[in-house]
Amino acid sequence: MYASTGDQRFLDRVTYIVNELAECQRANGNGYVAAIPNGKEIFGKIARGEVDTQDFGLNGGWVPWYTMHKEFAG
């Protein structure tokens, strides 16, 4: 929207959001940030090759890929 309108409020808002996400990554210590309960555990298991799937779940988490898609899609 900022590129389309030049309205500084849009740039200010997205800058704020990105800075807050960066702070979450720093606080976590490894760059991970996601809105998935137990996400570090779930994806840690995947990284170790431990994959347990269910109908709508992965390693005990409910639809983490859906959540990631929504996060990336904005």
All heavy atoms as a GROMACS GRO file, in nm:
protein
  581
    1MET      N    1   0.082  -0.120   0.000
    1MET     CA    2   0.000   0.000   0.000
    1MET      C    3   0.086   0.126   0.000
    1MET      O    4   0.050   0.224  -0.062
    1MET     CB    5  -0.093  -0.001   0.121
    1MET     CG    6  -0.212  -0.094   0.108
    1MET     SD    7  -0.320  -0.057  -0.031
    1MET     CE    8  -0.385   0.101   0.010
    2TYR      N    9   0.198   0.119   0.073
    2TYR     CA   10   0.285   0.236   0.075
    2TYR      C   11   0.335   0.267  -0.066
    2TYR      O   12   0.334   0.383  -0.110
    2TYR     CB   13   0.402   0.215   0.170
    2TYR     CG   14   0.504   0.326   0.161
    2TYR    CD1   15   0.476   0.452   0.212
    2TYR    CD2   16   0.627   0.305   0.101
    2TYR    CE1   17   0.569   0.555   0.203
    2TYR    CE2   18   0.720   0.406   0.092
    2TYR     CZ   19   0.690   0.531   0.142
    2TYR     OH   20   0.782   0.633   0.133
    3ALA      N   21   0.378   0.162  -0.139
    3ALA     CA   22   0.429   0.184  -0.275
    3ALA      C   23   0.321   0.240  -0.366
    3ALA      O   24   0.349   0.319  -0.454
    3ALA     CB   25   0.483   0.052  -0.331
    4SER      N   26   0.197   0.199  -0.342
    4SER     CA   27   0.087   0.244  -0.427
    4SER      C   28   0.039   0.384  -0.392
    4SER      O   29  -0.001   0.460  -0.479
    4SER     CB   30  -0.032   0.149  -0.415
    4SER     OG   31   0.001   0.023  -0.467
    5THR      N   32   0.042   0.416  -0.261
    5THR     CA   33  -0.017   0.542  -0.218
    5THR      C   34   0.083   0.646  -0.170
    5THR      O   35   0.052   0.766  -0.170
    5THR     CB   36  -0.116   0.518  -0.102
    5THR    OG1   37  -0.041   0.474   0.013
    5THR    CG2   38  -0.221   0.415  -0.140
    6GLY      N   39   0.201   0.600  -0.126
    6GLY     CA   40   0.297   0.693  -0.069
    6GLY      C   41   0.260   0.738   0.072
    6GLY      O   42   0.326   0.823   0.130
    7ASP      N   43   0.154   0.679   0.127
    7ASP     CA   44   0.107   0.716   0.261
    7ASP      C   45   0.203   0.660   0.366
    7ASP      O   46   0.216   0.539   0.383
    7ASP     CB   47  -0.034   0.660   0.283
    7ASP     CG   48  -0.098   0.708   0.411
    7ASP    OD1   49  -0.026   0.737   0.510
    7ASP    OD2   50  -0.223   0.715   0.415
    8GLN      N   51   0.272   0.747   0.435
    8GLN     CA   52   0.374   0.711   0.532
    8GLN      C   53   0.320   0.619   0.643
    8GLN      O   54   0.394   0.538   0.699
    8GLN     CB   55   0.437   0.836   0.593
    8GLN     CG   56   0.552   0.810   0.686
    8GLN     CD   57   0.674   0.750   0.617
    8GLN    OE1   58   0.704   0.784   0.502
    8GLN    NE2   59   0.745   0.662   0.686
    9ARG      N   60   0.193   0.628   0.673
    9ARG     CA   61   0.135   0.543   0.778
    9ARG      C   62   0.151   0.395   0.746
    9ARG      O   63   0.174   0.314   0.836
    9ARG     CB   64  -0.012   0.575   0.800
    9ARG     CG   65  -0.037   0.716   0.856
    9ARG     CD   66  -0.184   0.745   0.865
    9ARG     NE   67  -0.243   0.742   0.730
    9ARG     CZ   68  -0.372   0.743   0.706
    9ARG    NH1   69  -0.459   0.748   0.804
    9ARG    NH2   70  -0.418   0.741   0.581
   10PHE      N   71   0.139   0.358   0.619
   10PHE     CA   72   0.156   0.218   0.581
   10PHE      C   73   0.299   0.171   0.603
   10PHE      O   74   0.323   0.063   0.657
   10PHE     CB   75   0.114   0.195   0.436
   10PHE     CG   76  -0.032   0.214   0.413
   10PHE    CD1   77  -0.079   0.316   0.331
   10PHE    CD2   78  -0.126   0.131   0.474
   10PHE    CE1   79  -0.215   0.333   0.309
   10PHE    CE2   80  -0.262   0.149   0.452
   10PHE     CZ   81  -0.306   0.250   0.371
   11LEU      N   82   0.394   0.252   0.563
   11LEU     CA   83   0.534   0.216   0.583
   11LEU      C   84   0.567   0.209   0.732
   11LEU      O   85   0.636   0.117   0.776
   11LEU     CB   86   0.624   0.316   0.512
   11LEU     CG   87   0.774   0.288   0.524
   11LEU    CD1   88   0.809   0.151   0.467
   11LEU    CD2   89   0.853   0.398   0.454
   12ASP      N   90   0.518   0.303   0.809
   12ASP     CA   91   0.542   0.303   0.953
   12ASP      C   92   0.488   0.177   1.018
   12ASP      O   93   0.553   0.116   1.103
   12ASP     CB   94   0.479   0.426   1.019
   12ASP     CG   95   0.547   0.555   0.980
   12ASP    OD1   96   0.658   0.552   0.923
   12ASP    OD2   97   0.485   0.662   1.003
   13ARG      N   98   0.369   0.136   0.978
   13ARG     CA   99   0.305   0.018   1.038
   13ARG      C  100   0.381  -0.109   1.005
   13ARG      O  101   0.408  -0.191   1.092
   13ARG     CB  102   0.160   0.008   0.992
   13ARG     CG  103   0.084  -0.105   1.056
   13ARG     CD  104   0.064  -0.077   1.203
   13ARG     NE  105  -0.013  -0.186   1.261
   13ARG     CZ  106  -0.012  -0.218   1.388
   13ARG    NH1  107   0.060  -0.146   1.472
   13ARG    NH2  108  -0.082  -0.317   1.433
   14VAL      N  109   0.418  -0.128   0.879
   14VAL     CA  110   0.489  -0.250   0.841
   14VAL      C  111   0.629  -0.252   0.903
   14VAL      O  112   0.678  -0.358   0.944
   14VAL     CB  113   0.492  -0.271   0.689
   14VAL    CG1  114   0.593  -0.182   0.620
   14VAL    CG2  115   0.518  -0.418   0.656
   15THR      N  116   0.692  -0.138   0.914
   15THR     CA  117   0.823  -0.131   0.979
   15THR      C  118   0.812  -0.171   1.125
   15THR      O  119   0.895  -0.248   1.176
   15THR     CB  120   0.882   0.011   0.965
   15THR    OG1  121   0.899   0.041   0.826
   15THR    CG2  122   1.015   0.023   1.036
   16TYR      N  123   0.709  -0.123   1.192
   16TYR     CA  124   0.686  -0.161   1.332
   16TYR      C  125   0.666  -0.312   1.344
   16TYR      O  126   0.727  -0.377   1.430
   16TYR     CB  127   0.562  -0.087   1.386
   16TYR     CG  128   0.517  -0.139   1.519
   16TYR    CD1  129   0.586  -0.106   1.635
   16TYR    CD2  130   0.407  -0.223   1.528
   16TYR    CE1  131   0.544  -0.155   1.757
   16TYR    CE2  132   0.366  -0.273   1.650
   16TYR     CZ  133   0.434  -0.239   1.765
   16TYR     OH  134   0.394  -0.289   1.886
   17ILE      N  135   0.584  -0.370   1.259
   17ILE     CA  136   0.555  -0.513   1.266
   17ILE      C  137   0.681  -0.595   1.242
   17ILE      O  138   0.711  -0.690   1.317
   17ILE     CB  139   0.444  -0.551   1.166
   17ILE    CG1  140   0.311  -0.490   1.211
   17ILE    CG2  141   0.432  -0.703   1.153
   17ILE    CD1  142   0.201  -0.496   1.106
   18VAL      N  143   0.758  -0.561   1.141
   18VAL     CA  144   0.880  -0.635   1.110
   18VAL      C  145   0.980  -0.623   1.225
   18VAL      O  146   1.045  -0.721   1.264
   18VAL     CB  147   0.941  -0.588   0.977
   18VAL    CG1  148   1.081  -0.644   0.955
   18VAL    CG2  149   0.850  -0.627   0.862
   19ASN      N  150   0.992  -0.505   1.283
   19ASN     CA  151   1.084  -0.486   1.396
   19ASN      C  152   1.041  -0.570   1.517
   19ASN      O  153   1.126  -0.626   1.587
   19ASN     CB  154   1.094  -0.339   1.435
   19ASN     CG  155   1.172  -0.259   1.334
   19ASN    OD1  156   1.251  -0.313   1.256
   19ASN    ND2  157   1.151  -0.128   1.333
   20GLU      N  158   0.911  -0.580   1.542
   20GLU     CA  159   0.862  -0.660   1.653
   20GLU      C  160   0.886  -0.810   1.629
   20GLU      O  161   0.924  -0.883   1.721
   20GLU     CB  162   0.713  -0.635   1.678
   20GLU     CG  163   0.684  -0.497   1.734
   20GLU     CD  164   0.748  -0.472   1.869
   20GLU    OE1  165   0.727  -0.554   1.961
   20GLU    OE2  166   0.821  -0.372   1.883
   21LEU      N  167   0.867  -0.855   1.506
   21LEU     CA  168   0.897  -0.995   1.473
   21LEU      C  169   1.046  -1.023   1.489
   21LEU      O  170   1.086  -1.129   1.538
   21LEU     CB  171   0.851  -1.028   1.331
   21LEU     CG  172   0.700  -1.040   1.312
   21LEU    CD1  173   0.666  -1.051   1.164
   21LEU    CD2  174   0.645  -1.159   1.389
   22ALA      N  175   1.130  -0.929   1.450
   22ALA     CA  176   1.275  -0.945   1.467
   22ALA      C  177   1.310  -0.955   1.615
   22ALA      O  178   1.396  -1.034   1.653
   22ALA     CB  179   1.349  -0.829   1.401
   23GLU      N  180   1.243  -0.878   1.698
   23GLU     CA  181   1.267  -0.885   1.843
   23GLU      C  182   1.227  -1.022   1.897
   23GLU      O  183   1.296  -1.080   1.981
   23GLU     CB  184   1.191  -0.775   1.916
   23GLU     CG  185   1.213  -0.773   2.065
   23GLU     CD  186   1.359  -0.760   2.106
   23GLU    OE1  187   1.436  -0.693   2.034
   23GLU    OE2  188   1.398  -0.818   2.209
   24CYS      N  189   1.118  -1.077   1.848
   24CYS     CA  190   1.077  -1.213   1.888
   24CYS      C  191   1.184  -1.314   1.848
   24CYS      O  192   1.217  -1.405   1.925
   24CYS     CB  193   0.943  -1.249   1.824
   24CYS     SG  194   0.803  -1.156   1.888
   25GLN      N  195   1.237  -1.300   1.728
   25GLN     CA  196   1.343  -1.390   1.682
   25GLN      C  197   1.467  -1.378   1.771
   25GLN      O  198   1.526  -1.479   1.808
   25GLN     CB  199   1.380  -1.361   1.537
   25GLN     CG  200   1.273  -1.403   1.438
   25GLN     CD  201   1.311  -1.367   1.297
   25GLN    OE1  202   1.339  -1.251   1.267
   25GLN    NE2  203   1.310  -1.466   1.210
   26ARG      N  204   1.506  -1.257   1.805
   26ARG     CA  205   1.623  -1.238   1.891
   26ARG      C  206   1.599  -1.299   2.029
   26ARG      O  207   1.685  -1.367   2.084
   26ARG     CB  208   1.655  -1.090   1.904
   26ARG     CG  209   1.739  -1.035   1.791
   26ARG     CD  210   1.790  -0.894   1.822
   26ARG     NE  211   1.683  -0.796   1.829
   26ARG     CZ  212   1.628  -0.736   1.724
   26ARG    NH1  213   1.670  -0.764   1.604
   26ARG    NH2  214   1.531  -0.648   1.740
   27ALA      N  215   1.481  -1.275   2.084
   27ALA     CA  216   1.449  -1.327   2.218
   27ALA      C  217   1.448  -1.480   2.218
   27ALA      O  218   1.486  -1.542   2.318
   27ALA     CB  219   1.314  -1.273   2.263
   28ASN      N  220   1.408  -1.540   2.109
   28ASN     CA  221   1.404  -1.686   2.100
   28ASN      C  222   1.543  -1.745   2.088
   28ASN      O  223   1.565  -1.859   2.128
   28ASN     CB  224   1.317  -1.727   1.981
   28ASN     CG  225   1.282  -1.873   1.985
   28ASN    OD1  226   1.262  -1.930   2.091
   28ASN    ND2  227   1.278  -1.936   1.870
   29GLY      N  228   1.635  -1.671   2.031
   29GLY     CA  229   1.773  -1.714   2.026
   29GLY      C  230   1.815  -1.791   1.903
   29GLY      O  231   1.934  -1.820   1.886
   30ASN      N  232   1.721  -1.829   1.818
   30ASN     CA  233   1.762  -1.906   1.700
   30ASN      C  234   1.694  -1.860   1.572
   30ASN      O  235   1.701  -1.929   1.470
   30ASN     CB  236   1.737  -2.056   1.722
   30ASN     CG  237   1.590  -2.090   1.729
   30ASN    OD1  238   1.503  -2.004   1.719
   30ASN    ND2  239   1.561  -2.217   1.748
   31GLY      N  240   1.624  -1.748   1.575
   31GLY     CA  241   1.561  -1.696   1.455
   31GLY      C  242   1.421  -1.748   1.430
   31GLY      O  243   1.352  -1.698   1.343
   32TYR      N  244   1.378  -1.848   1.509
   32TYR     CA  245   1.246  -1.906   1.488
   32TYR      C  246   1.138  -1.810   1.537
   32TYR      O  247   1.149  -1.750   1.643
   32TYR     CB  248   1.234  -2.038   1.564
   32TYR     CG  249   1.100  -2.105   1.552
   32TYR    CD1  250   1.072  -2.189   1.445
   32TYR    CD2  251   1.000  -2.084   1.646
   32TYR    CE1  252   0.949  -2.251   1.432
   32TYR    CE2  253   0.877  -2.146   1.635
   32TYR     CZ  254   0.852  -2.228   1.528
   32TYR     OH  255   0.731  -2.289   1.516
   33VAL      N  256   1.034  -1.796   1.458
   33VAL     CA  257   0.915  -1.723   1.503
   33VAL      C  258   0.796  -1.780   1.426
   33VAL      O  259   0.799  -1.795   1.305
   33VAL     CB  260   0.926  -1.570   1.481
   33VAL    CG1  261   0.940  -1.534   1.335
   33VAL    CG2  262   0.807  -1.498   1.541
   34ALA      N  263   0.694  -1.820   1.501
   34ALA     CA  264   0.573  -1.874   1.438
   34ALA      C  265   0.461  -1.877   1.541
   34ALA      O  266   0.486  -1.883   1.661
   34ALA     CB  267   0.596  -2.015   1.383
   35ALA      N  268   0.340  -1.874   1.492
   35ALA     CA  269   0.223  -1.877   1.579
   35ALA      C  270   0.173  -2.020   1.594
   35ALA      O  271   0.056  -2.050   1.576
   35ALA     CB  272   0.114  -1.788   1.521
   36ILE      N  273   0.264  -2.110   1.628
   36ILE     CA  274   0.230  -2.252   1.641
   36ILE      C  275   0.267  -2.295   1.783
   36ILE      O  276   0.385  -2.295   1.819
   36ILE     CB  277   0.307  -2.337   1.539
   36ILE    CG1  278   0.274  -2.292   1.397
   36ILE    CG2  279   0.278  -2.485   1.558
   36ILE    CD1  280   0.362  -2.353   1.291
   37PRO      N  281   0.168  -2.332   1.864
   37PRO     CA  282   0.201  -2.382   1.998
   37PRO      C  283   0.296  -2.501   1.989
   37PRO      O  284   0.276  -2.592   1.908
   37PRO     CB  285   0.066  -2.424   2.055
   37PRO     CG  286  -0.034  -2.341   1.980
   37PRO     CD  287   0.024  -2.327   1.841
   38ASN      N  288   0.401  -2.498   2.068
   38ASN     CA  289   0.504  -2.603   2.070
   38ASN      C  290   0.576  -2.616   1.936
   38ASN      O  291   0.628  -2.723   1.903
   38ASN     CB  292   0.445  -2.738   2.111
   38ASN     CG  293   0.382  -2.734   2.247
   38ASN    OD1  294   0.441  -2.680   2.341
   38ASN    ND2  295   0.263  -2.787   2.260
   39GLY      N  296   0.580  -2.510   1.859
   39GLY     CA  297   0.641  -2.513   1.727
   39GLY      C  298   0.787  -2.552   1.727
   39GLY      O  299   0.831  -2.626   1.639
   40LYS      N  300   0.862  -2.504   1.825
   40LYS     CA  301   1.004  -2.540   1.830
   40LYS      C  302   1.019  -2.690   1.848
   40LYS      O  303   1.105  -2.753   1.786
   40LYS     CB  304   1.074  -2.464   1.943
   40LYS     CG  305   1.098  -2.318   1.911
   40LYS     CD  306   1.149  -2.239   2.028
   40LYS     CE  307   1.283  -2.283   2.077
   40LYS     NZ  308   1.337  -2.197   2.184
   41GLU      N  309   0.937  -2.748   1.932
   41GLU     CA  310   0.942  -2.893   1.955
   41GLU      C  311   0.899  -2.969   1.829
   41GLU      O  312   0.966  -3.064   1.786
   41GLU     CB  313   0.851  -2.932   2.070
   41GLU     CG  314   0.848  -3.080   2.098
   41GLU     CD  315   0.751  -3.118   2.208
   41GLU    OE1  316   0.711  -3.030   2.286
   41GLU    OE2  317   0.715  -3.236   2.213
   42ILE      N  318   0.788  -2.927   1.769
   42ILE     CA  319   0.736  -2.994   1.649
   42ILE      C  320   0.840  -2.995   1.537
   42ILE      O  321   0.871  -3.099   1.479
   42ILE     CB  322   0.605  -2.928   1.601
   42ILE    CG1  323   0.493  -2.954   1.701
   42ILE    CG2  324   0.567  -2.976   1.461
   42ILE    CD1  325   0.369  -2.870   1.678
   43PHE      N  326   0.895  -2.879   1.506
   43PHE     CA  327   0.988  -2.870   1.394
   43PHE      C  328   1.128  -2.919   1.432
   43PHE      O  329   1.205  -2.960   1.345
   43PHE     CB  330   0.988  -2.729   1.336
   43PHE     CG  331   0.860  -2.699   1.264
   43PHE    CD1  332   0.767  -2.612   1.319
   43PHE    CD2  333   0.830  -2.762   1.145
   43PHE    CE1  334   0.647  -2.586   1.254
   43PHE    CE2  335   0.711  -2.737   1.079
   43PHE     CZ  336   0.618  -2.648   1.134
   44GLY      N  337   1.159  -2.920   1.561
   44GLY     CA  338   1.284  -2.983   1.605
   44GLY      C  339   1.281  -3.132   1.576
   44GLY      O  340   1.381  -3.191   1.532
   45LYS      N  341   1.167  -3.195   1.602
   45LYS     CA  342   1.153  -3.337   1.572
   45LYS      C  343   1.166  -3.363   1.422
   45LYS      O  344   1.231  -3.458   1.380
   45LYS     CB  345   1.017  -3.389   1.622
   45LYS     CG  346   1.010  -3.402   1.771
   45LYS     CD  347   0.874  -3.457   1.813
   45LYS     CE  348   0.865  -3.473   1.964
   45LYS     NZ  349   0.734  -3.525   2.005
   46ILE      N  350   1.105  -3.277   1.342
   46ILE     CA  351   1.115  -3.293   1.196
   46ILE      C  352   1.262  -3.284   1.154
   46ILE      O  353   1.309  -3.364   1.073
   46ILE     CB  354   1.030  -3.188   1.123
   46ILE    CG1  355   0.881  -3.216   1.147
   46ILE    CG2  356   1.062  -3.186   0.974
   46ILE    CD1  357   0.790  -3.106   1.100
   47ALA      N  358   1.334  -3.188   1.210
   47ALA     CA  359   1.476  -3.171   1.176
   47ALA      C  360   1.556  -3.296   1.211
   47ALA      O  361   1.655  -3.327   1.144
   47ALA     CB  362   1.532  -3.049   1.246
   48ARG      N  363   1.514  -3.369   1.314
   48ARG     CA  364   1.582  -3.492   1.354
   48ARG      C  365   1.529  -3.614   1.280
   48ARG      O  366   1.570  -3.726   1.306
   48ARG     CB  367   1.568  -3.513   1.505
   48ARG     CG  368   1.640  -3.409   1.588
   48ARG     CD  369   1.640  -3.444   1.736
   48ARG     NE  370   1.508  -3.458   1.794
   48ARG     CZ  371   1.434  -3.359   1.844
   48ARG    NH1  372   1.481  -3.235   1.840
   48ARG    NH2  373   1.316  -3.381   1.896
   49GLY      N  374   1.434  -3.593   1.190
   49GLY     CA  375   1.378  -3.703   1.114
   49GLY      C  376   1.265  -3.776   1.185
   49GLY      O  377   1.222  -3.882   1.140
   50GLU      N  378   1.216  -3.719   1.293
   50GLU     CA  379   1.105  -3.779   1.368
   50GLU      C  380   0.974  -3.718   1.318
   50GLU      O  381   0.944  -3.602   1.349
   50GLU     CB  382   1.120  -3.751   1.517
   50GLU     CG  383   1.248  -3.803   1.577
   50GLU     CD  384   1.271  -3.753   1.718
   50GLU    OE1  385   1.172  -3.719   1.789
   50GLU    OE2  386   1.388  -3.744   1.758
   51VAL      N  387   0.899  -3.792   1.241
   51VAL     CA  388   0.776  -3.740   1.182
   51VAL      C  389   0.661  -3.832   1.218
   51VAL      O  390   0.660  -3.950   1.184
   51VAL     CB  391   0.787  -3.727   1.028
   51VAL    CG1  392   0.658  -3.676   0.968
   51VAL    CG2  393   0.904  -3.636   0.991
   52ASP      N  394   0.564  -3.778   1.289
   52ASP     CA  395   0.443  -3.851   1.330
   52ASP      C  396   0.323  -3.773   1.278
   52ASP      O  397   0.296  -3.662   1.322
   52ASP     CB  398   0.437  -3.863   1.482
   52ASP     CG  399   0.311  -3.930   1.531
   52ASP    OD1  400   0.255  -4.014   1.457
   52ASP    OD2  401   0.268  -3.899   1.644
   53THR      N  402   0.255  -3.830   1.180
   53THR     CA  403   0.141  -3.760   1.121
   53THR      C  404   0.010  -3.820   1.167
   53THR      O  405   0.000  -3.938   1.196
   53THR     CB  406   0.147  -3.766   0.967
   53THR    OG1  407   0.141  -3.902   0.925
   53THR    CG2  408   0.274  -3.702   0.915
   54GLN      N  409  -0.090  -3.735   1.174
   54GLN     CA  410  -0.227  -3.773   1.203
   54GLN      C  411  -0.314  -3.709   1.096
   54GLN      O  412  -0.263  -3.644   1.006
   54GLN     CB  413  -0.270  -3.726   1.343
   54GLN     CG  414  -0.182  -3.774   1.457
   54GLN     CD  415  -0.064  -3.684   1.483
   54GLN    OE1  416  -0.070  -3.564   1.459
   54GLN    NE2  417   0.046  -3.741   1.528
   55ASP      N  418  -0.445  -3.724   1.109
   55ASP     CA  419  -0.535  -3.668   1.009
   55ASP      C  420  -0.510  -3.519   0.984
   55ASP      O  421  -0.498  -3.475   0.871
   55ASP     CB  422  -0.681  -3.690   1.049
   55ASP     CG  423  -0.722  -3.836   1.038
   55ASP    OD1  424  -0.654  -3.912   0.967
   55ASP    OD2  425  -0.821  -3.873   1.102
   56PHE      N  426  -0.505  -3.440   1.091
   56PHE     CA  427  -0.486  -3.296   1.077
   56PHE      C  428  -0.369  -3.246   1.160
   56PHE      O  429  -0.362  -3.129   1.192
   56PHE     CB  430  -0.613  -3.220   1.118
   56PHE     CG  431  -0.726  -3.239   1.022
   56PHE    CD1  432  -0.827  -3.331   1.049
   56PHE    CD2  433  -0.732  -3.168   0.905
   56PHE    CE1  434  -0.931  -3.350   0.961
   56PHE    CE2  435  -0.836  -3.186   0.815
   56PHE     CZ  436  -0.935  -3.278   0.844
   57GLY      N  437  -0.279  -3.334   1.196
   57GLY     CA  438  -0.172  -3.294   1.284
   57GLY      C  439  -0.036  -3.342   1.238
   57GLY      O  440  -0.023  -3.425   1.148
   58LEU      N  441   0.065  -3.289   1.303
   58LEU     CA  442   0.203  -3.326   1.276
   58LEU      C  443   0.280  -3.317   1.406
   58LEU      O  444   0.283  -3.210   1.469
   58LEU     CB  445   0.262  -3.231   1.171
   58LEU     CG  446   0.409  -3.250   1.138
   58LEU    CD1  447   0.434  -3.388   1.077
   58LEU    CD2  448   0.456  -3.141   1.043
   59ASN      N  449   0.336  -3.427   1.450
   59ASN     CA  450   0.415  -3.433   1.573
   59ASN      C  451   0.343  -3.370   1.692
   59ASN      O  452   0.401  -3.298   1.772
   59ASN     CB  453   0.552  -3.368   1.553
   59ASN     CG  454   0.643  -3.452   1.468
   59ASN    OD1  455   0.610  -3.565   1.432
   59ASN    ND2  456   0.758  -3.400   1.430
   60GLY      N  457   0.214  -3.398   1.703
   60GLY     CA  458   0.137  -3.351   1.817
   60GLY      C  459   0.080  -3.211   1.802
   60GLY      O  460   0.010  -3.162   1.891
   61GLY      N  461   0.108  -3.145   1.693
   61GLY     CA  462   0.054  -3.010   1.670
   61GLY      C  463  -0.059  -3.016   1.569
   61GLY      O  464  -0.057  -3.095   1.475
   62TRP      N  465  -0.156  -2.930   1.589
   62TRP     CA  466  -0.271  -2.929   1.499
   62TRP      C  467  -0.241  -2.841   1.379
   62TRP      O  468  -0.213  -2.722   1.392
   62TRP     CB  469  -0.396  -2.878   1.571
   62TRP     CG  470  -0.519  -2.894   1.490
   62TRP    CD1  471  -0.588  -3.010   1.467
   62TRP    CD2  472  -0.589  -2.792   1.418
   62TRP    NE1  473  -0.696  -2.986   1.385
   62TRP    CE2  474  -0.699  -2.852   1.354
   62TRP    CE3  475  -0.570  -2.655   1.402
   62TRP    CZ2  476  -0.788  -2.781   1.275
   62TRP    CZ3  477  -0.657  -2.585   1.323
   62TRP    CH2  478  -0.767  -2.648   1.261
   63VAL      N  479  -0.243  -2.896   1.264
   63VAL     CA  480  -0.223  -2.833   1.132
   63VAL      C  481  -0.115  -2.723   1.129
   63VAL      O  482  -0.141  -2.611   1.090
   63VAL     CB  483  -0.356  -2.779   1.074
   63VAL    CG1  484  -0.451  -2.890   1.045
   63VAL    CG2  485  -0.422  -2.677   1.166
   64PRO      N  486   0.009  -2.756   1.165
   64PRO     CA  487   0.112  -2.652   1.163
   64PRO      C  488   0.140  -2.596   1.023
   64PRO      O  489   0.174  -2.479   1.010
   64PRO     CB  490   0.236  -2.722   1.220
   64PRO     CG  491   0.210  -2.867   1.202
   64PRO     CD  492   0.061  -2.884   1.210
   65TRP      N  493   0.123  -2.676   0.918
   65TRP     CA  494   0.148  -2.623   0.783
   65TRP      C  495   0.043  -2.520   0.745
   65TRP      O  496   0.074  -2.421   0.679
   65TRP     CB  497   0.153  -2.735   0.679
   65TRP     CG  498   0.264  -2.832   0.704
   65TRP    CD1  499   0.253  -2.968   0.716
   65TRP    CD2  500   0.403  -2.804   0.722
   65TRP    NE1  501   0.375  -3.024   0.740
   65TRP    CE2  502   0.470  -2.925   0.744
   65TRP    CE3  503   0.478  -2.687   0.723
   65TRP    CZ2  504   0.606  -2.933   0.765
   65TRP    CZ3  505   0.615  -2.695   0.745
   65TRP    CH2  506   0.677  -2.816   0.765
   66TYR      N  507  -0.080  -2.543   0.786
   66TYR     CA  508  -0.186  -2.446   0.762
   66TYR      C  509  -0.153  -2.314   0.831
   66TYR      O  510  -0.165  -2.206   0.774
   66TYR     CB  511  -0.320  -2.501   0.812
   66TYR     CG  512  -0.433  -2.402   0.807
   66TYR    CD1  513  -0.504  -2.380   0.689
   66TYR    CD2  514  -0.470  -2.329   0.920
   66TYR    CE1  515  -0.608  -2.289   0.685
   66TYR    CE2  516  -0.573  -2.239   0.916
   66TYR     CZ  517  -0.643  -2.218   0.798
   66TYR     OH  518  -0.744  -2.127   0.794
   67THR      N  519  -0.108  -2.324   0.955
   67THR     CA  520  -0.073  -2.204   1.031
   67THR      C  521   0.043  -2.131   0.964
   67THR      O  522   0.040  -2.009   0.953
   67THR     CB  523  -0.036  -2.242   1.176
   67THR    OG1  524  -0.145  -2.315   1.234
   67THR    CG2  525  -0.007  -2.120   1.260
   68MET      N  526   0.145  -2.205   0.920
   68MET     CA  527   0.258  -2.141   0.851
   68MET      C  528   0.211  -2.072   0.725
   68MET      O  529   0.253  -1.960   0.695
   68MET     CB  530   0.365  -2.246   0.818
   68MET     CG  531   0.437  -2.304   0.938
   68MET     SD  532   0.545  -2.186   1.018
   68MET     CE  533   0.680  -2.183   0.902
   69HIS      N  534   0.124  -2.138   0.650
   69HIS     CA  535   0.073  -2.077   0.526
   69HIS      C  536   0.003  -1.945   0.557
   69HIS      O  537   0.024  -1.845   0.488
   69HIS     CB  538  -0.023  -2.174   0.456
   69HIS     CG  539  -0.096  -2.110   0.342
   69HIS    ND1  540  -0.222  -2.058   0.356
   69HIS    CD2  541  -0.058  -2.087   0.215
   69HIS    CE1  542  -0.260  -2.005   0.240
   69HIS    NE2  543  -0.163  -2.022   0.153
   70LYS      N  544  -0.081  -1.944   0.658
   70LYS     CA  545  -0.154  -1.822   0.692
   70LYS      C  546  -0.059  -1.712   0.738
   70LYS      O  547  -0.079  -1.594   0.707
   70LYS     CB  548  -0.259  -1.850   0.800
   70LYS     CG  549  -0.371  -1.939   0.751
   70LYS     CD  550  -0.435  -1.880   0.627
   70LYS     CE  551  -0.526  -1.978   0.560
   70LYS     NZ  552  -0.562  -1.938   0.425
   71GLU      N  553   0.043  -1.750   0.811
   71GLU     CA  554   0.141  -1.650   0.858
   71GLU      C  555   0.216  -1.588   0.740
   71GLU      O  556   0.231  -1.467   0.730
   71GLU     CB  557   0.240  -1.718   0.953
   71GLU     CG  558   0.332  -1.621   1.021
   71GLU     CD  559   0.415  -1.688   1.127
   71GLU    OE1  560   0.377  -1.793   1.180
   71GLU    OE2  561   0.523  -1.632   1.158
   72PHE      N  562   0.262  -1.673   0.648
   72PHE     CA  563   0.335  -1.622   0.532
   72PHE      C  564   0.246  -1.545   0.436
   72PHE      O  565   0.289  -1.450   0.372
   72PHE     CB  566   0.406  -1.735   0.459
   72PHE     CG  567   0.521  -1.793   0.537
   72PHE    CD1  568   0.548  -1.928   0.529
   72PHE    CD2  569   0.602  -1.715   0.616
   72PHE    CE1  570   0.655  -1.983   0.600
   72PHE    CE2  571   0.708  -1.768   0.688
   72PHE     CZ  572   0.734  -1.903   0.679
   73ALA      N  573   0.122  -1.588   0.425
   73ALA     CA  574   0.028  -1.522   0.333
   73ALA      C  575  -0.016  -1.386   0.386
   73ALA      O  576  -0.064  -1.302   0.312
   73ALA     CB  577  -0.092  -1.610   0.307
   74GLY      N  578   0.000  -1.367   0.518
   74GLY     CA  579  -0.035  -1.239   0.578
   74GLY      C  580  -0.181  -1.230   0.604
   74GLY      O  581  -0.243  -1.129   0.613
   0.00000   0.00000   0.00000
